[in-house]
Amino acid sequence: MKKGTKNSSSTSQIVRDFAANNPTLKASEIIRELTAQGHKVYPALVSQALRGTAEGKKPGKKRGRKPGTTNKVVATPKAVKADSNSSFGNLKAAAELVRSSGSAESAMQAIRDYQKIAALING
């Protein structure tokens, strides 16, 4: 018979009707019983057929966002401008100078020597 006529019934409807008549049965028991009656049912079909019905729903926490809530935009703080004398880049360069010189005293001596040479050139 053609689907959609009065006398035809889908397998999903058979599963739903059987589950409604036997609310205590689990999906595996429904499959076993309907297979014994000669219907071709499998776990995915039973699961899909019972989805959204009272037999297929399980109590528990609902998933998703509550109605009426929206995304909250959190403003990120803007970067604070640092003085050129206290910037992190200058600090890293100074640390590299001390490391390459061997000690802070020798780095200070190198800076003094640089200042003397710069004064002679610009001078």
Secondary structure, DSSP 8 states (H G I E B T S, - for coil): --TTSTT---HHHHHHHHHHH-TT--HHHHHHHHHHTT----HHHHHHHHTTSTTT---S---S--TT---------------SSS-HHHHHHHHHHHHHHSSHHHHHHHHHHHHHHHHHHH-
